[in-house]
Amino acid sequence: MKKDDIIIVGGNIKLIIEKNNQTLCELKTLNYSVNELLINYGSVPLPPYISREPDDIDCKFYQTIFACKNGSVAAPTAGLHFDKNIISKLSAKNISICKITLHIGMGTFSPIKERDITKHKMHSELYLIPKVTAKLYETDIFIKPGYKFISVDHLITNFHLPKSSLLVMVSAFYDETKKILNAYNLLLIMIINFLVMEILH
């Protein structure tokens, strides 16, 4: 597929290719708005490690309490750890919360293919940083071992897929890739043991 090719889906939805870099394809809708297409044909974008079709309950539970604007292709899963009760407890401890808007892009599902991570081309994502937040923090979208964190001293996140930029970021924060991978291996052994016990019972 190349630029200016027109794709017709289901006999009536017309799309035109704006860009195609052979990894991601940028399309423009010609006769429907993106919002109309999402409402009529979309479903909750579960991560690839959840191997079932989304259901109605995912609309509630696979979403963060921070979500208030349309734009992401998936939930920022590290935010799923927080609920209103935890936020209240953080505020009670005088822990400030700085807000940003991040629209997760399709590249979040793209694995790193380079053996040398310094050659990995990171995808871009849309974001909005209010002035008050921008004055306090700065960041680099591809954070890898060797990165010097300026204003962050704790990280709450999940386990991440192999070959993901998120796993690389965690390794940078912990500054010890081998220990991170050992933790993942230990978790894998625990999951396998759990599954074996379930099968035996």
trRosetta pair geometry for C-beta under 8 A, 3 or more apart (Angstrom, degrees):
i j d omega theta_ij theta_ji phi_ij phi_ji
1 5 5.2 -127 -158 55 80 152
1 7 7.6 -6 -131 -62 134 118
1 17 5.5 166 158 -76 109 159
1 20 5.5 174 97 -95 91 165
1 25 6.5 20 89 -124 135 140
2 5 5.6 105 60 -25 59 114
2 17 6.6 143 107 92 24 146
2 20 6.3 -122 -118 41 32 134
3 17 5.6 -134 -118 109 30 99
3 18 6.8 2 -133 175 85 19
3 19 6.6 5 -93 -98 98 35
3 20 6.7 -149 -56 13 63 95
4 16 6.5 -14 -140 -173 35 107
4 17 6.5 -50 15 66 18 84
5 16 7.2 161 82 -152 39 60
5 17 4.8 23 51 17 85 123
6 14 6.2 -14 -172 -164 108 96
6 15 7.0 152 -159 80 58 45
6 16 5.3 -30 -101 -97 71 76
6 17 7.9 -134 -74 2 27 78
6 30 7.5 1 -138 -23 107 151
7 14 7.5 148 79 -156 50 46
7 15 4.6 -17 61 65 98 100
7 16 7.6 179 17 -85 74 26
7 17 7.1 79 -16 -43 107 90
7 27 7.4 -52 35 -129 126 129
8 11 6.7 33 154 -120 111 15
8 12 7.5 81 -169 -8 96 9
8 13 6.9 139 -162 72 52 53
8 14 5.7 -18 -103 -99 74 68
8 15 7.8 -178 -79 23 29 72
9 12 7.9 -51 81 59 58 48
9 13 4.2 -29 63 69 95 112
9 14 8.0 -167 20 -71 74 23
9 15 6.8 34 -8 -1 110 113
10 13 5.6 47 47 10 103 104
12 31 7.5 -103 163 90 73 140
13 29 7.5 -53 -173 -140 90 98
13 31 7.0 -155 -139 64 42 101
13 32 6.0 -38 -129 9 89 133
13 37 7.0 90 -139 -108 136 114
14 29 7.4 107 85 -166 61 58
14 30 4.0 -49 102 55 108 123
14 31 5.0 68 35 6 105 109
15 27 4.6 -3 -179 -175 121 124
15 28 6.8 148 -160 72 68 40
15 29 5.8 -41 -103 -103 76 51
15 30 6.6 -163 -92 -3 22 93
16 27 6.9 143 71 -158 37 70
16 28 5.1 -21 60 59 91 95
16 30 5.9 84 -16 -56 101 113
17 20 5.7 -10 -175 -39 127 113
17 25 6.2 -58 -132 -174 102 107
17 26 7.3 99 -164 76 61 57
17 27 6.1 -45 -101 -102 49 71
18 26 4.4 -62 67 107 105 102
18 27 6.5 167 6 -113 91 15
18 28 5.2 86 -47 -23 115 104
19 25 7.2 179 92 -156 59 45
19 26 4.1 31 46 35 93 118
20 24 7.9 -150 -138 101 49 41
20 25 4.7 2 -109 -117 87 84
20 26 7.3 -140 -64 25 50 68
21 24 6.2 15 47 51 99 69
23 110 6.5 44 177 -126 118 144
24 106 5.6 136 -123 87 124 130
24 107 6.7 -58 -52 -70 144 81
24 110 7.6 -76 -53 -60 105 140
24 123 7.4 78 -17 -119 149 124
29 32 5.2 -80 176 69 133 69
29 33 6.6 140 84 -132 146 15
29 34 5.9 -176 -4 -64 138 66
29 37 6.6 -150 -100 -26 148 138
32 36 4.7 -122 -177 80 99 128
32 37 5.3 108 120 -53 131 93
33 36 4.6 101 56 1 80 100
33 37 7.2 -149 94 -3 46 85
34 37 5.7 -57 -152 38 35 112
34 38 6.3 34 152 -20 69 106
35 38 5.8 -56 -147 36 30 110
35 39 6.3 26 158 -16 65 108
35 70 7.2 46 -105 145 97 167
36 39 6.0 -58 -146 39 28 108
36 40 6.0 8 163 -4 66 117
37 40 6.2 -67 -139 48 24 99
37 41 5.6 -37 -177 37 66 113
37 42 6.9 88 127 -42 66 96
38 41 7.2 -77 -115 58 14 71
38 42 3.9 8 -158 -24 58 145
39 42 6.8 21 -33 25 14 109
43 53 7.6 -48 169 -174 157 83
43 54 4.9 157 162 51 109 128
44 54 4.0 175 54 -159 99 155
44 58 4.2 -173 71 118 165 121
44 59 5.8 -137 -69 -76 127 59
44 62 5.5 102 175 72 133 133
45 54 7.9 -28 -37 -52 12 146
45 73 5.7 55 -25 159 177 66
45 74 4.6 -104 102 -92 125 76
45 75 7.8 172 71 -5 92 70
46 50 4.4 -85 163 73 124 129
46 52 7.7 -18 87 67 169 66
46 54 5.3 178 -26 -75 114 99
46 58 6.5 -63 -71 -152 106 147
46 62 6.4 -72 -98 -135 75 166
47 50 5.7 90 64 8 71 98
47 74 6.8 80 -76 -157 74 139
47 77 6.9 -2 -47 -64 138 141
47 109 7.7 -176 -142 -103 69 96
47 161 8.0 -162 172 -41 124 123
48 51 8.0 27 171 -78 51 71
48 109 6.3 112 -28 -147 118 107
48 161 7.5 33 62 -87 109 151
49 161 6.5 -165 -45 -85 123 106
54 58 4.5 -95 -159 48 95 158
54 62 7.6 -91 -132 31 114 150
55 58 5.7 118 57 -6 55 101
56 59 6.0 -39 -173 11 48 114
57 60 5.9 -57 -167 38 51 107
57 61 5.9 12 151 6 83 116
58 61 6.1 -72 -127 56 33 88
58 62 4.5 -3 -171 12 81 121
59 62 7.4 -15 -70 48 11 87
59 63 7.0 7 170 -22 39 130
60 63 6.8 -101 180 29 17 115
62 75 5.6 -164 161 -1 74 145
62 80 7.5 -31 -137 -104 45 131
63 67 5.4 -68 -178 12 99 150
63 75 5.5 -145 -108 -98 39 132
63 80 8.0 116 77 -101 16 89
64 67 5.2 126 64 -28 79 92
64 75 5.8 151 -19 -164 88 107
64 76 6.3 -17 -25 59 144 85
64 79 3.6 1 -113 121 143 122
64 80 5.9 -104 -88 -74 79 51
64 82 6.9 37 -156 58 96 99
65 79 7.6 -144 32 161 67 103
65 82 6.0 -107 29 107 117 93
65 83 6.0 124 -40 -132 142 41
65 84 6.2 -173 -153 -54 157 72
65 87 7.3 -121 93 -25 146 137
66 79 5.7 -80 19 -168 123 141
66 82 7.6 43 -31 79 102 132
66 99 7.7 176 -154 -132 115 95
67 72 7.9 -93 -122 24 108 133
67 75 7.3 -65 -65 -122 132 90
69 101 5.9 5 41 -142 141 130
69 103 8.0 -76 103 -79 108 97
71 101 7.7 54 55 166 147 111
71 103 3.7 -73 133 -113 112 124
71 126 6.4 -93 172 77 130 130
72 75 6.9 96 119 -88 145 28
72 76 7.2 -99 -134 -34 155 81
72 102 7.4 51 -87 111 113 66
72 103 4.8 -153 -75 -152 61 57
72 104 4.1 47 -151 33 103 86
73 103 7.9 72 -8 167 69 81
73 104 5.7 -113 45 100 70 86
73 105 6.2 54 13 -153 120 23
73 106 5.4 17 47 -70 171 63
73 108 7.4 176 70 32 108 117
74 77 7.7 -25 144 -41 109 90
74 104 4.8 -80 58 106 78 142
74 108 6.1 -125 44 77 133 142
74 109 7.5 125 -26 -49 149 102
75 79 7.1 -124 168 61 93 108
75 80 6.6 70 136 -61 133 105
75 104 7.3 31 102 12 5 151
76 79 4.7 60 91 3 97 117
76 102 6.3 65 -66 83 141 122
76 104 5.7 -179 -69 -57 76 124
77 80 5.4 -28 -164 0 54 119
77 158 5.6 -53 127 12 114 141
78 81 6.6 -31 176 3 50 111
78 156 6.6 132 -176 107 101 72
78 157 4.5 -42 -115 -123 118 68
78 158 6.0 -144 -93 -5 63 86
79 82 5.9 -53 -170 28 60 110
80 158 7.7 16 51 -52 111 131
81 86 7.6 -67 133 77 75 176
81 156 5.8 -128 76 151 160 121
81 158 7.6 -172 -50 -62 111 89
82 86 5.1 -129 -143 76 67 133
82 87 6.1 69 -179 -54 112 90
83 86 5.4 97 49 9 64 100
83 87 7.3 -125 101 -4 33 92
84 87 5.6 -55 -147 38 35 113
84 88 6.3 40 153 -23 67 104
85 88 5.8 -54 -152 32 30 113
85 89 6.6 27 151 -17 63 105
86 89 5.6 -55 -150 36 34 111
86 90 6.4 37 151 -21 66 104
87 90 5.7 -52 -149 35 32 113
87 91 6.4 33 152 -19 65 105
87 97 7.0 1 -148 -57 97 158
88 91 5.7 -55 -150 37 31 111
88 92 6.4 35 151 -23 65 105
89 92 5.5 -50 -147 32 33 115
89 93 6.7 24 154 -12 63 105
90 93 5.9 -65 -156 40 32 105
90 95 4.3 -75 180 65 86 125
90 97 6.9 80 115 -56 133 110
91 94 7.6 39 -179 -79 37 21
91 95 6.8 -92 -78 56 27 74
91 97 7.4 -50 -78 -9 87 114
98 132 7.2 -153 -137 113 98 90
98 133 4.2 130 175 -116 113 95
98 136 5.9 -141 -92 64 157 142
98 137 6.6 159 90 -2 159 128
99 130 6.4 40 80 9 89 126
99 133 6.4 -119 63 -61 47 138
100 127 6.3 1 167 -173 112 107
100 128 6.7 167 -170 82 67 55
100 129 5.1 -17 -123 -104 103 70
100 130 7.3 -140 -98 9 54 77
100 133 5.7 -168 -68 139 86 165
101 127 6.2 161 90 -158 63 55
101 128 4.1 14 49 46 112 100
101 129 8.0 -140 33 -62 68 38
102 125 6.3 34 -170 130 87 130
102 126 7.8 147 -158 91 42 55
102 127 4.8 -7 -106 -109 65 99
103 125 6.0 -172 78 178 68 92
103 126 4.2 5 43 67 123 99
103 127 6.9 -150 18 -73 73 50
104 108 5.3 -13 -176 -24 101 152
104 125 6.4 -27 -127 -140 25 138
105 108 6.1 139 70 -17 56 91
105 123 5.6 -145 91 137 133 129
105 124 7.1 62 -6 93 164 44
105 125 4.4 -146 -11 -103 111 85
105 126 7.4 116 -63 7 106 75
106 109 6.2 -52 -178 31 58 105
106 110 7.3 62 131 -30 73 103
106 123 7.5 -132 75 -165 64 161
107 110 4.9 -47 -155 19 56 121
107 122 7.6 98 152 178 146 54
107 123 2.5 -100 -100 5 177 167
107 124 7.7 92 11 31 152 33
107 125 7.3 -127 47 -63 115 92
108 123 7.5 -105 -42 61 49 139
108 125 7.9 45 -50 -80 101 132
110 123 6.6 112 38 -33 134 131
111 161 7.2 -97 -99 121 96 123
111 162 7.7 16 -137 102 121 66
111 163 4.0 32 -168 116 108 121
111 164 6.4 -72 -121 -77 66 59
112 117 6.3 -5 -174 -116 149 87
112 120 5.0 -35 -140 -112 103 141
112 163 4.8 -149 47 -178 81 77
112 164 6.8 171 -8 -103 96 11
112 165 6.3 125 -57 -62 111 69
112 168 7.2 73 -37 -35 155 133
113 120 7.7 140 43 -113 59 90
113 163 7.6 53 -71 -174 38 127
114 117 6.3 143 91 -97 107 31
114 119 4.4 -160 -161 80 155 102
114 120 4.8 -149 35 -70 126 73
116 119 4.8 63 88 4 99 110
116 120 8.0 -161 101 -27 55 77
117 120 5.1 -25 -160 -4 57 121
117 144 5.6 165 123 -131 132 146
117 168 5.9 157 -151 -124 153 142
118 144 7.4 -154 -81 81 63 163
120 142 6.9 177 93 -148 108 144
120 165 7.3 178 136 -91 148 101
122 141 5.4 159 139 107 147 110
122 142 3.9 -140 -56 -58 147 120
122 165 6.5 88 -118 -114 99 154
124 141 7.2 167 -118 9 54 178
125 141 7.2 159 24 -133 98 135
129 133 5.1 -124 -172 88 85 116
129 134 4.6 105 129 -68 119 94
130 133 4.9 86 61 11 80 103
130 134 6.9 -150 94 -10 38 91
131 134 5.5 -57 -142 37 32 113
131 135 6.5 36 160 -25 65 102
132 135 6.2 -51 -155 26 28 112
132 136 7.2 15 152 -11 58 110
133 136 6.0 -70 -159 39 36 106
133 137 6.2 -33 171 33 75 106
134 137 7.3 -88 -129 58 23 67
134 138 7.9 53 -161 -83 62 70
136 151 6.8 153 156 177 76 166
137 150 7.8 151 -143 80 60 111
137 151 5.3 -128 -109 65 77 143
137 152 7.9 56 -132 -49 115 92
138 150 6.5 21 53 43 93 147
138 151 7.8 105 29 9 65 120
139 143 7.4 -64 -168 -58 86 120
140 143 5.6 126 77 -76 92 75
140 147 6.7 -145 52 -133 129 129
142 165 6.1 -84 -126 -153 80 127
142 168 7.7 -5 -170 99 78 136
143 147 4.7 -78 -158 20 81 175
143 168 7.4 159 89 114 59 90
143 169 4.5 65 74 -122 103 88
143 172 5.0 -149 144 68 89 159
143 173 7.7 46 133 -49 131 82
144 147 6.0 120 56 -26 42 111
144 168 5.0 -31 -111 163 80 115
144 169 7.3 -65 -79 -82 41 48
144 171 7.6 -1 -156 79 56 105
144 172 5.3 169 167 -70 14 127
145 168 7.4 -103 -17 -172 77 78
145 171 5.5 -51 -60 124 101 101
145 172 4.8 -144 -75 -96 39 69
145 175 6.7 119 -138 -127 87 51
145 177 6.1 -54 -65 -49 144 110
146 172 7.0 -60 32 -130 48 98
147 172 4.7 24 36 -174 110 134
149 152 4.8 -84 -174 58 125 91
149 153 7.4 158 117 -77 133 46
149 173 6.7 53 -50 -119 141 73
152 155 6.8 56 160 -70 122 85
152 173 7.6 -60 113 -126 123 110
155 170 7.1 175 126 -121 149 72
155 173 4.9 14 -18 175 155 161
157 160 7.4 -18 148 -43 121 107
157 166 7.3 -179 -177 180 139 109
157 170 6.2 -132 71 -90 149 112
159 184 6.6 131 -149 -113 112 86
159 187 6.3 -152 -99 120 152 172
160 164 4.9 -121 156 69 113 138
160 166 4.0 -161 -130 98 155 114
160 167 4.3 -154 85 -61 121 80
160 170 6.6 176 12 -7 128 134
161 164 4.4 95 69 -33 85 128
161 166 7.6 74 37 52 73 114
161 167 7.0 -113 74 -33 43 121
162 167 6.8 3 -122 -15 29 168
163 167 7.5 51 31 40 13 136
164 167 4.8 100 64 1 85 98
164 168 7.3 -146 102 -2 51 85
165 168 5.3 -51 -154 36 42 118
165 169 6.4 48 147 -25 69 100
166 169 5.5 -48 -150 31 35 114
166 170 6.7 36 151 -18 64 100
167 170 5.8 -49 -150 33 35 111
167 171 6.5 38 149 -19 64 105
167 180 7.4 142 -173 147 83 134
168 171 5.6 -55 -153 36 33 114
168 172 6.5 36 149 -22 65 103
169 172 5.5 -52 -152 32 35 114
169 173 6.5 34 151 -20 66 103
170 173 5.7 -53 -150 34 34 111
170 174 6.2 18 157 -5 68 109
170 180 5.9 137 117 -137 105 140
171 174 6.1 -62 -140 48 28 100
171 175 7.8 109 160 -72 54 15
171 176 7.5 -128 -158 71 70 31
171 177 4.3 28 -155 -100 126 77
171 180 5.0 -114 -95 21 77 160
172 175 6.9 21 -176 -75 32 57
174 177 7.9 139 80 -69 107 33
174 179 6.5 -130 147 78 133 114
174 180 5.5 145 58 -63 149 108
176 179 4.2 25 120 20 117 116
176 180 6.7 149 94 -19 68 85
177 180 5.6 -59 -153 36 36 113
177 181 6.3 30 155 -16 70 107
178 181 5.9 -58 -149 39 31 108
178 182 6.3 35 151 -22 65 106
179 182 5.4 -50 -146 35 34 116
179 183 6.5 40 152 -23 64 100
180 183 5.7 -53 -156 31 32 113
180 184 6.7 31 148 -17 64 103
181 184 5.5 -50 -150 35 38 114
181 185 6.4 40 151 -20 67 102
182 185 5.6 -52 -147 36 33 112
182 186 6.3 37 152 -21 65 104
183 186 5.7 -52 -149 35 31 113
183 187 6.5 34 151 -19 63 104
184 187 5.7 -53 -150 35 32 113
184 188 6.4 36 151 -22 65 104
185 188 5.5 -52 -149 33 33 115
185 189 6.5 35 152 -19 65 102
186 189 5.8 -52 -151 34 32 112
186 190 6.5 33 150 -19 64 105
187 190 5.6 -55 -151 36 33 113
187 191 6.4 33 152 -20 67 104
188 191 5.7 -53 -148 35 31 111
188 192 6.4 31 154 -18 65 105
189 192 5.8 -54 -147 37 31 111
189 193 6.3 32 154 -19 64 107
190 193 5.8 -55 -148 37 30 112
190 194 6.3 33 152 -22 64 106
191 194 5.6 -54 -150 35 31 114
191 195 6.3 29 154 -18 66 106
192 195 5.8 -56 -148 37 31 110
192 196 6.3 33 154 -21 65 106
193 196 5.8 -54 -147 35 30 112
193 197 6.4 30 155 -18 64 106
194 197 5.9 -58 -152 36 29 110
194 198 6.4 30 151 -20 65 105
195 198 5.6 -52 -148 34 33 113
195 199 6.4 33 153 -20 66 104
196 199 5.7 -54 -149 35 31 110
196 200 6.3 29 154 -18 65 109
197 200 5.8 -56 -144 39 31 111
197 201 6.3 17 160 -8 65 110
198 201 6.2 -67 -147 44 27 100
